Amino acid sequence: MTTESVGRAGGTGSNRGGVRSTGGVGSAGGVGSAGSIGSAGGVASAGGIGSAGGIGSAGSNPSAGSIGSAGSNPSAGSIGSAGSIPSIGSAASAASTPSGAGVSSAVSIPSAGSAASCAGVAPAGGPGSAAVVSAAVMAHPRRAAQAAELAAGLAGWGARVVTDPAPGAGPGALRTARATWAAVAPDATHHVVLQDDVVPCRDFAARITDAVRELPDSPLALYANWNSWNGAATRAAALQGAAWVPAVPGEWTPSLALVLPRADVDALLAAVPAEVTGPEPDDTVLARELGRRGRRVLIPVPHWVEHADGASLVGNDVYGPRHSACFADDTAEGPDPAGPVAAAPDVLVHLFKGRVQLVLAADTPAPRRFSREGYLRAAGQEGRGRGRSARAVAALRPPSGLLGALCEEIWYAAYLMALHTPPGRAPAAGGDRVRLCLRSLVLGGTADRADLRLWARHRVGPLVALAEEGLRAGFDDREAYGRPAPLPPERLAALPDAALIWSRPLMLEER
């Protein structure tokens, strides 16, 4: 069993690809040179020291709350190769019980107005009734200590560690996921399910309390990979200043961290037999079963968990570093569970293996794929922005034609993101959250190719500045010419399935 699922060739993937960047977010006023980003919170360049809340670059020694990159020595509360998992809002530290049997205890969240709680909830049980939250950690035996520490931080919810209940019965990722769903407490209205390699954000328990009050009937996925479609949707929502975005139909449901209403837990347990075997990932089963019932999964912007550094147990290291598209602890603004839900984007700008691919999700049974060049031609935008892009790329002096092509793709990715942002939003919308999203665009969009990834990490500051210039150009053209009109349905239907991105991605060399 593993907590990471395996992507399917030609189909939806799994918890592949991406997570948090290794650097910080610049404040208004731009991006520092030589890979570092200026910020009020501070981001150290190579060899420097990041301030509290900042992000140290390679070789730095960030202080508490920061995120160490390769070679750094993060202190308590930070995320690094050996970083510890902070307490998650609970003073209790009772060890959880590794087992595949039994159920969790739970904690009741009194309704609004109760002196016993700072946050009321109106769950499916009726207006004013109390939500009862239980929690479980889905674990691989190799990560038993890590899982136990994570569960201890959730002791207030009676969290326990769940491992494969039948390790001799063949592949067990889905079986273990089902056992973790089944660990819901008998009286729980909501069940929190975490995989063993996540790092929750600060005040995680309080965020969950607020979320089940504000969105009592919504399944929540608290993370999206930085090079996934849901990562692209996260960036689109950040540009709108939204706090939530619907998960993208046609992609897996991110399963690293979930909050499931009781009705969804019961439906999943009914749909998946306890003795299930086979390689099907839990995230694709979640997408299928929740979609079958018309359930809309929401993803917070920024995300509430990060993917911890460390080797994959199922070979997902071939996808490169795996981090969040926008982690809450990396942004000064933090989460807003009561904030607005973004409209589901109909055009997603997906940078994958250094190449922009448009995922078109409107008016089709399954999302369709279009190259950046083909989309601009079809939308009547060919040539627009070309001179501005060329000047911005030339200023960077990329050392090869391939890296020059990468720079052009990064510029156009941000340009297209802005072009499709609803009117009324400005380049600074979302503050440091937007800059963090552009950073994950650069690092996540190159994570799958070592030849691009290493250079992008070295030049991340200038590349984020390049993306910011593309964003400004896109907003300028949106104001001057309007958003591109949707493609006709017959044109959309003729495009290839977007799922081909995972098995036959467009490559820079094919441009």
N, C-alpha and C positions, 0 to 999 in steps of 0.2 A: 504494500500500500504506500501511497505517497500523497502528500497534500498538493502536489502539482500535477495537473492533468496534461495529457499529451495531445498536441495538435493533430488534426487529420488532414492528410494530403487532399487538396482540392476542396476541403470543406472548412467549417469554422475551426478556429484554433482553440488553444487552451490558455492557461496562464503564462503564455509565452511572452517574450519580449518585455519589456520594460519596466523600469521603475525609476526612482528618484535620480536626479542628477547629482553630480559630485560638487557642484558649486553653488554659489548664492544668488540672490536676486538683487538687482540694482534698484536703487530708489529713482524717483523721477529725476531726470537729468542725465540718464543714459547709462552706458555700459563701459566698464573700464577696459583697458587694453590688455594684451598679452594674457588673455584667459581669465582675468579677474574682473569682478563687477563691483562698481562702487555702490555703497548703500549706507543708509543711516545706521543700520544694524551692523554693517561692516562685513566685508568679505576679503579675506587675506589672499594675496597672490602667492605664487610658489614660494614656500619657505616662510610665509607670514603667519600671523595668528588671527583667527577669526574671532570676532566679538560675540557676546551672548546673542543667540538667535541667528548668527551669521553662518556662513558655510566656508570651511577652510579648504583650500586647494591642496594638491598633492604635496605631502610633506609638512602640512601645517598641523597645529595643535589646537583645534577649536575648543572653546569653552563649553560649559554646560548648556545643553539645548541645541547645540549646533550639529551639523552633519559632517562627519569626517570623510574625506575621499581616500583613495588608495594611498596607503602609507601614513595616514594620519593617526592620531592617538586620541580618539574621542573620550570625553569624560562621561560621568554618569548622566543618563538621559539622552545621550547622543546615539547616532546610528553609525556603526562602523563594522569592520569585519569581526570585531570582538565586542561590539557595543552591547550594553546591557539594556534590558527592557524596563522602562520605568513603571512605577505603580500607576494604575489606571483608575484612580478615583476611589480606591478602597483601602482602608487602613488594615484590613485583615490580610493575613499572609498564609492562611492555612493551606497546606499542600493538597492538591487535587488527587483523585484516585484514578490511576491509569486502568481503564477497563472498557470493555465494549458493552457492558450490560448495565441495567439500572437507569435511573433518571436523575436529573439535577434537581436541587432545591432552587428556589427562586426568591426574588425580592419584589415586594409590591411598591409601586410608585403611586402614592395617593393622588387623588384628583386635585384639580386647581382649588386653591383656597385652604388646603390642609396645612396645618402648622408642622406636620411631620415631613413635608417635602417642599423643595423650592420649585418644583415643576409638576404641574398636573397633566393628566393624560385623558383623552376621551377615546378609548379603544373600541373595537367592534362590539364589546359587551354593552355599549350604550353610553349616552352622554353623561359625563360626570363620574363614570365608573373608573376604578383604578386599574392601571396597566400593571401586569406582573411579568417581570423580565427574568428569563433564565439564560444560561450561557454554557457553551461547550467549546473545547478546542480539539480540532481534528489533527491528529498527530501521527508522525512516523516514529517508530521505536528509536531510530537514530537521533531524533531530536527530543527525546523524552524530557531532558532537563530544561530545554528551552520552552517546551510546551507547559511544563509544570510551573515555570516562572510566570508565563503568560496567564495561566489559569489563576495563579495566586493573586495577581493583580485584579482579577475579576471575582474574588471570593465573595464579595457582597451580593453577587448574583448566583452564588452556589455553583460556580463554574467548575467543570471537571474535564479531564483529559480523556479522549476517546481514541483508541487505536483499533486496528483491523480486528473484528470479532472472529474471523476465520482465516488466519494467515496462511493456512495450508490449502485453501480452496482456489488458488489461482489469483489473477490480478484483482486487487481489492480497493482501488481508489474510490469507486462509486459505492462499494459496500461500506467502506469506512465513512464516507460522507453520509450515507443513510443512517448509520449507527449514531453519528453526531446529530443529525436531525432528530432522531428518536430519543436523544438525551434531553429533550424538552421536559420541563417540569410539568406535573399533571395539571397545575392550576395556572400555568403561564399563558399570557396573552401574546407575548412576543419572545422569540428565541434568537439569541445572538450566537452566530457560528463563526469562529475564527480558525484559520489554518495556523500551523505551528511556526511559520516563518514570517509573521507580520509584526510590525511595531506600531502600536496604537498612538494616536496623537495625544497631546496634552488634554487633560479633562475629558478623556474619552467617555467615561461613564455618564458624565453630565450631558455630553452631546447626544448620546443615545436616549437619555431621559427626555431631552428636548424634542428629539426627532419623533419618538413614539407619541408624544403629545401633539405635535404639529401634523404628523402624517401617520395616524394610527392604523390605516388600512393599506399602507404601501410597503411592498418588499423593497429593501434598501441594499444596494451593493456599495460598500464603502471605499472601493479602490478600483482603478482602471489602469492598465499598463500604458506606458508612455508611447508605445508604437502600435497601439490597437485602435480600432474604430472608436471605441468608447473613450479612449484617450483624446482622439480628435474631437469628439463631441464635448468633452470636458473643456477643451480650449475654446471651442465656439461659445460655450456657455459663459466662460470667464469674460470673453469680449462683450457679452451682453450684460455683465454684472449680475448674473443669476447665481443662486445658491444651490440649485439642483438641476440635473439634466436627465431626461429619460434615456435608458439604455438603448443602444442601437439594435433594431430588429435584424436578424440575420447573423449576428455575432454571438459568441458564447456569453453567458451571464457571468460577470466576474465573481468568483467564489472565494477569494481570499478572506473576505470579511462580509458577512451578511447579517441583516436583521430581518427576520421572517415573521409576519403575523401568524398566529396559531392556525388559521384556516389554510395557509399555504404549507405549513409544516405537515398538517394532517393529509393534505392532498398529495404531497410528495411521498409520504410514507405509504399511501394507498397505491400510488403509481409505480413504485420501485419495490420489488420483493426483497425481503431481508436477506435471502440467499443469493442475491444477484452476483453474477460473475461476468467477466469480459472486460475489454479495454475501454468501453465508452466512458469519457470523462464526466465528472459530476457537473462541470460548468455547462456542457452541452445539454445534459439532461435537465438542468435547471431552466435553460433557455426554452427548451421544447415544452416542458410541462407548465411553466408559468405562462408561456405564450399561448398554449392550448386553451388556457382558462382566461385569456384576455387580460392578464395581470401586467401592469406597467411597473417595471423596476426603475427606481430612481437612484442616481449616483450623486453624491454631494460634491460641490465645487467650493473649496478644495477638498481633496480626499482625506478621510479620517484615519487611514492606516497606510503604512509604507511597507514595502517588501524588503525584508532584511537581507543584507549581503550574505553570501555563502553559496556553495556549490549546489546545483540542482541535483535532486535524487533520481530524476527520470530523464536526464539528458537535455534539459532545456537550456543548458549553458550555450548550446549552438546558436541561440537567439541573442547572445550577448547579455550585458547587464540588464536587469529587469527592475524597473522602478516606477513610481507613480507619475502620472502626468502633471500632478499639482498637489503636493503634500501639505497639509494644513500647518505643520510646524515650521515649514520653510517660508511662510508668508506672515507678515505682521498683522494682516487683517483677520485671519482665523476664520473658522466656520460660522455660518449663520443658519441654524436649522429652520428658523422661521422665515428665511428669505424666499424670493420668487423661484418658480420652476421655469426653466427655459423652454421655449418651444422646441420640439424635436427638429434638429437641423435636417434639411432636405439635401444639402450638399456638404459632404465631409471632406476636408483636406487632409489627406493621409500621406505623410512622408515616411517611406519604408525603404530600407536599403539605399537611402540617399536619393530616391526618386519620388516626385509628387505623383500621387494617384488619387483621382477624385472618386469618392464613393457616393453614388447618387441613390438616395433612399426613397424618393417620392414616387407614388403612383406605379409601383412595380411590386410583383409578389416577392421578389428578393432584390437587395441592392445591386446596382450595376457599377461597373468600373469604367473609367475613362482616363486616358493620359492627360496630363496637364496641357500639352500642346493641342491635342484633339479637342479638349473641352473648350479652350479659348477660341479655337476656330469655329466650333459649332455654336458658341454663344455670341459670335460676332465681336470678340474681344482680341482677335489676333493682332499682334503688334503693339497693343496698348501697354505701356509700361516698359517696353523693350529698351529704350534709351536710358531710362532711369535705372533699370536693373543693370545694364552693361556698365554704367559709370560706377555704381556701388560695388559691383564685383571686381572691377579693375582696381579700385582703391585698396582692395585687400591683398592684391598681388598673390593669388594662389600659385603654388609652386608647380602645378601640372595641369594639363587639360582636364583630367578627370576631376581634380579638386575644384577647378574652375566651374565645371558643370555642376558639382555639388553646391557650390555657392549660389549659382543661378537658381537651382531647385529650392534652396532654403528661402531665397528672396521671394520667389513666386509662391511658395507655400504660405508665407505670411500675407502676401498681397491678396491671394485668393480668400484667405480667412477673413480679411477686412472687407473685401468686396461683397461677401455674403453675410456680413453682420447686419442685423436689422437697422434701419435708419435711426438716428438719434444717439448712437454710441460713438465715442471718440477714441482716438488711439490710446489715451491714458485710462480708458474705462477699466476698472478693476485694479488699478495701481500695480503694486508689486506682484499681484496674482497673475497679471498678463505677462509680465516679464518672466516669471517662473514658468509659465506655459510655453513661452518662446524658447526658453532654455531646454525644456524637456522635448520640444520639437526638434531642436538641433541634436541633442544627445540621443534621444530615443529614435529619431529618424535615421541615425547612423549606427545604432547599436548592433545590428545584425551583420555588419561588415567590419572586420578588424582593420582593414586598410583605410577605411573612412573614419572609423570610430576614434582611432588614436590621434589623428590630425584634428578632428573636431573637438576632442577633449583639450588638446593643447591650445587651440584657438577659439575656445568657446566664447570668450568675451566679445571679440570682434564679430563672430558669427551671430551672436544674439543681437549685437548692434545692427548687423546686416538685416536680420529679420525685422527689427524695429523699423528700419527704413522701408522695407517691403510693406509693413503694416501701414505706415503713414501714406505710402503711395496708393495702397488699396483703398484707404478711406478717402483720399483725395478723388480718386476716380469714381468711387461710389457716389460721392456728393455731386460730381460733375455729370455723370452719365447714368446713375442709378444702378441698382442691382441687376445682374444678368437675368433675363427671362428664363423660366424653366424650359427645358428641352421638351419637344413634343413627345407624347407617349410612344408613338411608333419609333422615334429615334432612340428613346430609352430602351425599348424592348429589344432593339437590335444590338445593344452593347453586351459584352460578356459579363457573366456573373462576377460580382465583386469578390466572391470567395476564392477566385483564382489568384488573388493577390498572395495568398499563403503558399500556393503550390507553384505558380508561374508568375512571380512578380516582375514588373517592369524594371529594367536595369539601366543604370547610367550609360553603360557602354552601348546600349541600343538606341540612344537618342539620335 
